[in-house]
């Protein structure tokens, strides 16, 4: 077999030399056609080198890379068609060419698996553009296996999602579910792509598809809760987060966000308990420490609230929300100079937050610094022109 393929490649190389010679001899107006022929035959030779000369055990990610860079998709398609033809001949006249088809199929499967594995490595390294190249070849190589095709489309969607190419991500997930309609992960991730694209209702519909297939799949329940929370539908959010938690008790994000929703309805004790549950599963969770601090301040337990904010900052010093919540706790304790410093720390990490500028203006009023307070109001209105509370505060300040 090896000598057969060596002879085949030698023939291709000879043809390439002939085409190259013809290219040099032809007038300029005829060279374009010969350049195309030379490129096509080069691609075929590259594909042959990868698929036919390399033993099954030695196909590597570098081989996939070379095939991807060679532009040999046409040659790969031709090879797949040859495999189908070979299998058809085996079915009609078994015996004579059974071994050849088997070897071709084995090499094809090895290439498909290597391409897929290379894509996984590239994704793990955050190189999603390179992963997409590998997945294109894996997709071509697994044609005819619906489960594998669906899996390749799913990971293709994940790459597009990470690259924020949201429409392409949603289309890839649609392709995944077209091959495997019960792919709950594809339905969920399509919902994420739609959510990030601002298509809230469609996102909820996609999440509903996922939980309709598997009611115990926690992620779409949680994601649905996040959409309800975004629109202030706190009761619905609490229910969705609760369903996520019933499906997976060790889900600190769901506990944390359920606590926020409860606090929004004035149920601060329950909100505090949910934050504590989140921290029981994930101690180094800055958002849960921050939300716990906010609940404690709302319960007028300000020293504990301040300590909780400090813990959040300990885990993530640049977490601006924790600095902002800390300012609330310090105002509750009457420590206004420290309160001002906390506002400034929050703004150092998020300079365009209108709420912090407004709160800072109130702090400066308490410190009897009206001119600075007016400037803080102006900054709040710069970033949020329709902020009526900042406009109203500005009217009450006497320079």
C-alpha positions in Angstrom: 0.0 0.0 0.0 2.8 2.5 0.9 4.5 2.0 -2.5 1.1 2.5 -4.2 0.6 5.9 -2.5 4.3 6.9 -3.1 3.8 6.3 -6.7 0.6 8.3 -6.7 2.2 11.3 -5.0 5.2 11.0 -7.4 2.7 11.3 -10.3 1.1 14.3 -8.7 4.6 15.9 -8.2 5.4 15.3 -11.8 2.2 16.9 -12.9 2.9 19.9 -10.7 6.3 20.3 -12.4 4.7 20.1 -15.8 2.0 22.7 -14.9 4.7 25.0 -13.4 6.7 24.7 -16.6 3.6 25.4 -18.7 2.9 28.4 -16.5 6.3 29.9 -17.2 6.0 29.3 -21.0 2.5 30.7 -21.4 1.8 34.3 -22.4 0.7 36.6 -19.5 -2.9 36.7 -20.6 -3.2 32.8 -20.3 -1.3 32.5 -17.0 -4.3 33.1 -14.8 -5.9 29.8 -15.8 -2.6 27.9 -15.3 -2.1 29.5 -11.9 -5.5 28.2 -10.8 -4.6 24.7 -12.0 -1.3 24.9 -10.1 -3.1 26.0 -6.9 -5.7 23.3 -7.1 -3.2 20.5 -7.7 -1.0 21.9 -4.8 -4.1 21.6 -2.5 -4.7 18.1 -3.6 -1.1 17.1 -3.0 -1.2 18.7 0.5 -4.4 16.7 1.3 -2.8 13.5 0.0 0.2 14.1 2.2 -2.0 14.4 5.3 -4.5 11.7 4.6 -2.7 9.0 2.6 1.0 9.0 3.6 0.7 9.5 7.4 0.0 6.3 9.4 -3.2 6.4 11.5 -1.3 6.5 14.8 0.9 9.5 13.8 -1.8 12.0 12.5 -1.2 15.1 14.7 -2.6 18.5 15.3 0.3 19.9 13.1 -1.1 17.7 10.2 -4.5 19.3 10.7 -2.9 22.7 10.8 -1.1 22.1 7.5 -4.3 20.8 5.9 -6.3 23.8 7.2 -3.7 26.3 5.8 -3.4 24.5 2.5 -6.9 25.4 1.4 -7.5 21.8 0.6 -11.2 21.7 1.5 -12.0 20.8 -2.2 -9.6 17.8 -2.0 -11.1 16.7 1.3 -14.6 16.8 -0.2 -13.3 14.7 -3.1 -11.8 12.2 -0.7 -15.0 11.9 1.2 -16.9 11.3 -2.0 -14.3 8.7 -3.0 -14.9 6.9 0.4 -18.7 6.9 -0.2 -18.1 5.5 -3.7 -15.8 2.9 -2.4 -18.3 1.8 0.2 -21.0 1.6 -2.4 -18.8 -0.7 -4.5 -18.1 -2.9 -1.5 -21.9 -3.3 -0.9 -22.5 -4.2 -4.6 -19.4 -6.5 -5.0 -18.0 -7.5 -1.6 -14.5 -8.8 -1.2 -12.0 -7.3 -3.6 -11.7 -3.7 -2.3 -12.9 -4.2 1.3 -9.4 -3.6 2.7 -8.8 -0.4 0.8 -12.0 1.2 2.0 -11.3 0.2 5.5 -7.9 1.8 5.5 -9.3 5.0 4.0 -12.2 5.1 6.5 -9.8 4.6 9.4 -7.5 7.4 8.2 -10.6 9.6 7.7 -11.9 8.9 11.2 -8.4 9.5 12.7 -8.2 12.9 11.0 -11.7 13.8 12.2 -10.9 12.9 15.9 -7.5 14.8 15.7 -9.2 17.9 14.2 -11.8 17.8 17.0 -9.2 17.3 19.7 -7.1 20.1 18.3 -10.2 22.4 18.4 -10.7 21.5 22.1 -7.1 22.4 22.9 -7.3 25.7 21.0 -10.6 26.5 22.9 -9.0 25.7 26.2 -6.2 28.2 25.3 -8.8 30.8 24.4 -7.8 30.8 20.7 -11.3 30.5 19.3 -10.4 31.6 15.7 -7.9 28.7 15.4 -10.5 26.4 17.0 -13.0 27.3 14.3 -10.5 26.2 11.6 -10.1 22.8 13.2 -13.9 22.5 13.7 -14.5 23.2 10.0 -12.4 20.2 9.1 -13.9 18.1 11.9 -17.3 19.0 10.5 -16.4 17.8 7.1 -14.9 14.7 8.4 -17.8 13.5 10.5 -20.5 13.8 7.8 -23.1 11.0 8.1 -22.8 10.7 11.9 -25.6 13.0 13.3 -24.5 12.9 16.9 -20.9 13.9 15.9 -22.1 16.5 13.5 -24.3 18.0 16.3 -21.4 18.0 18.7 -19.2 19.8 16.2 -21.9 22.5 15.5 -22.3 22.9 19.3 -18.6 23.7 19.8 -18.6 25.9 16.7 -21.4 27.9 18.4 -19.4 28.1 21.6 -16.5 29.6 19.6 -18.7 32.2 17.9 -20.3 33.0 21.3 -16.9 33.6 22.9 -16.0 35.8 19.9 -19.3 37.7 20.4 -20.4 36.7 16.9 -23.9 36.2 18.2 -25.9 35.6 15.0 -23.4 33.0 13.8 -23.5 31.4 17.3 -27.3 31.1 17.3 -27.2 29.6 13.8 -24.6 27.0 14.8 -26.8 26.0 17.8 -29.7 25.7 15.4 -27.7 23.3 13.3 -26.7 21.3 16.4 -30.4 20.9 17.3 -31.3 20.1 13.7 -29.2 17.0 14.0 -29.9 16.3 17.7 -33.2 17.9 18.8 -32.7 16.8 22.4 -29.4 18.6 22.9 -30.3 20.6 26.0 -26.8 22.3 26.0 -27.4 23.6 22.5 -30.8 25.0 23.4 -29.4 26.6 26.5 -26.4 28.2 24.8 -28.6 29.4 22.0 -30.6 31.2 24.7 -27.4 32.8 26.0 -26.5 34.0 22.4 -30.0 35.5 22.0 -29.8 37.1 25.5 -26.5 38.8 24.7 -28.0 40.0 21.4 -30.9 41.6 23.4 -33.5 39.2 22.1 -35.0 38.5 25.5 -38.2 36.7 24.6 -36.5 34.4 22.1 -33.9 33.6 24.8 -36.6 32.6 27.2 -38.2 30.4 24.5 -34.8 28.7 24.0 -34.4 28.1 27.7 -37.9 26.7 27.9 -37.0 24.2 25.2 -34.1 23.0 27.2 -36.0 22.5 30.5 -38.9 21.0 28.5 -36.4 18.2 27.5 -34.8 18.0 30.9 -36.7 19.7 33.8 -33.7 19.1 36.1 -31.2 21.0 33.9 -30.3 23.9 36.2 -28.5 26.3 33.8 -31.6 27.4 31.7 -33.6 27.9 34.9 -30.9 30.2 36.3 -30.6 32.0 32.9 -34.3 32.5 32.8 -34.2 34.0 36.3 -31.6 36.5 35.2 -33.8 37.8 32.4 -36.8 38.1 34.8 -34.5 40.0 37.3 -33.4 42.3 34.5 -37.0 43.4 33.9 -37.8 43.6 37.6 -40.0 40.6 37.7 -38.7 39.6 41.1 -41.3 36.9 42.0 -40.7 35.1 38.7 -36.9 35.5 39.2 -37.2 34.0 42.7 -39.1 31.0 41.3 -36.7 30.4 38.4 -33.6 30.6 40.7 -35.4 28.3 43.1 -36.0 25.7 40.3 -32.2 25.9 39.5 -31.4 25.3 43.2 -33.7 22.4 43.4 -32.0 20.8 40.5 -28.5 21.6 41.9 -28.1 22.5 45.5 -24.5 23.4 45.1 -25.2 26.4 42.8 -23.8 29.5 44.6 -24.7 31.9 41.8 -28.3 30.9 41.9 -28.4 31.3 45.8 -26.7 34.7 45.5 -29.1 36.1 42.8 -32.1 34.7 44.5 -31.0 36.6 47.6 -30.8 39.8 45.6 -34.3 39.3 44.3 -35.7 38.7 47.8 -34.0 41.9 49.0 -35.6 43.8 46.1 -39.0 42.8 47.6 -38.0 43.9 51.0 -37.4 40.3 52.3 -34.0 41.1 53.7 -33.7 38.3 56.2 -34.5 35.7 53.5 -32.1 37.5 51.2 -29.3 37.3 53.8 -30.0 33.6 54.3 -29.6 33.0 50.6 -26.3 34.9 50.5 -25.1 32.8 53.4 -26.1 29.6 51.5 -24.1 30.8 48.5 -21.1 31.4 50.7 -21.4 28.0 52.3 -20.7 26.5 48.8 -18.2 29.1 47.7 -16.4 31.1 50.3 -14.3 33.2 47.9 -17.3 34.7 46.2 -17.0 38.5 46.2 -20.5 39.2 44.8 -22.2 37.1 47.5 -20.1 38.9 50.2 -21.2 42.3 48.7 -24.8 41.3 48.5 -24.7 40.0 52.0 -23.3 43.4 53.1 -26.1 45.2 51.4 -28.7 43.1 53.1 -27.1 43.7 56.5 -27.1 47.5 55.9 -30.8 47.3 54.9 -31.3 45.4 58.2 -29.5 48.2 60.0 -26.7 45.8 61.0 -24.1 48.2 59.6 -20.9 47.0 61.4 -21.5 43.5 60.0 -22.4 45.0 56.6 -19.1 46.9 56.6 -17.2 43.7 57.5 -18.9 41.8 54.7 -17.9 44.4 52.2 -14.3 44.4 53.4 -14.3 40.6 52.8 -15.6 41.1 49.3 -12.8 43.6 48.6 -10.3 41.2 50.2 -11.1 38.7 47.5 -11.4 41.2 44.7 -9.9 44.6 45.4 -11.1 46.1 42.1 -14.7 45.1 42.7 -16.3 48.6 42.5 -19.7 47.5 43.7 -18.2 46.4 47.0 -16.6 49.8 47.5 -20.0 51.4 46.7 -21.9 49.2 49.2 -19.1 49.9 51.7 -19.9 53.6 51.3 -23.5 52.9 52.3 -22.4 51.0 55.4 -20.0 53.9 56.4 -22.8 56.5 56.0 -25.0 54.3 58.2 -22.1 54.5 60.8 -21.7 58.3 60.3 -18.1 57.9 59.0 -18.5 60.3 56.1 -14.8 61.0 55.3 -14.2 57.2 54.9 -17.5 57.1 53.0 -16.1 59.6 50.5 -12.9 57.6 50.1 -15.0 54.5 49.4 -17.0 56.4 46.7 -13.7 57.5 45.1 -12.4 54.0 45.2 -15.5 52.7 43.4 -15.1 55.5 40.8 -11.4 54.6 40.3 -12.6 51.2 39.0 -15.8 52.4 37.3 -15.6 56.0 36.5 -18.9 56.2 34.5 -21.3 54.9 37.2 -23.9 57.6 37.6 -25.3 56.1 40.9 -21.9 56.4 42.6 -21.4 60.0 41.5 -24.9 60.8 42.8 -24.2 59.1 46.1 -20.8 60.9 46.3 -22.7 64.2 45.9 -24.8 63.3 48.9 -21.7 62.5 50.9 -20.2 65.9 50.0 -23.4 67.6 51.1 -23.0 65.9 54.5 -19.4 67.1 54.6 -20.6 70.7 53.9 -18.7 70.9 50.6 -21.4 72.3 48.3 -19.2 73.2 45.3 -17.8 69.7 45.1 -21.3 68.2 45.6 -22.5 70.2 42.6 -19.7 68.9 40.4 -20.5 65.4 41.5 -24.2 65.9 40.5 -23.0 67.2 37.1 -20.9 64.1 36.6 -23.9 61.9 37.5 -26.0 63.7 34.9 -23.2 63.5 32.3 -23.4 59.7 32.4 -27.1 59.5 33.0 -28.9 62.7 31.7 -32.4 61.6 32.8 -31.3 60.9 36.4 -34.0 62.9 38.1 -32.7 62.4 41.7 -29.4 64.0 40.7 -31.3 67.0 39.2 -33.4 67.3 42.3 -30.4 67.2 44.6 -28.6 69.8 42.5 -31.5 72.2 43.0 -31.3 72.0 46.8 -27.6 72.7 47.0 -26.6 76.2 47.9 -23.0 77.1 46.8 
